[in-house]
């Protein structure tokens, strides 16, 4: 199902190794002692805690998300010896990369990734005034899964919006930093939530001179802390992290080498909806 040209595969490997009212919705919160903590959501109690938080935040398709999480945990959680508690992010046990073998040995269809998971949970809260017909290569695995796996039918109904939101973006004359805000404005993209926002890790490709969303997830304001919900990658775990501040979020991303661009690339930027919140150096 994934036989592609060498050129497309090289581009996609770069990609994978790598909302309110269009304004930042994050607020300073008084964090409980001991944050941040992360979970791969293998344990039932962690799954229910996260799903309850997502429902309370008004996010969509949470029951479907729960089924995806439990499906993954049932296949890879025990076999890959993934940690099932809330621990420091750098203390999560198990090797997420090893999950691929277990998934592929069990199913003949693709697992979901970060963009598919975020799109599922945003549902009709995210919208755009215009969408593009996708002709790029960076989302080829996403599109292949969405178009060919019945499990992702909810995403197929909004495929044009999905590819417009997450596909390659041309860098405007004003520079790389303005790429995502310009793209959102050009297409009238909005994420209508007062408690949740879309976090986008935007990476610069100096060879094709474009920008792309290398990773994404949803940030939920819990009142006294944040909850960041993400899917690490295809055949890698779903993860939830309790954060006390946006600085905690930036530290979480900075510890992941795959989010840093190639030599000659601009510093990777992180956005909350269409608002820049920092860069990875």
Secondary structure, 3 states (H helix, E strand, C coil): CCCCCHHHHHHHHHHHCCCCCCCCCCCCCCCCCCCCEEECCCCHHHHHHHHHHHHHCCCCCHHHHHHHHHHHHHHHHCCCCCCCCCECHHHCCCCHHHHHHHHHHHCCCCCCCHHHHHHHHHHHHEECCCCCCCCCCCCHHHHHHHHHCHHHHHHHCCHHHHHHHHCCEECCCCCHHHHHHHHHHHHCCEECCCCEEEEEEEEEECCCCEEEEEEEEEEEECCCCEEEEEECCCCCCEEEEEECCHHHHHHHHHCCHHHCCCCCCCCEEEEECCEEEEEEC
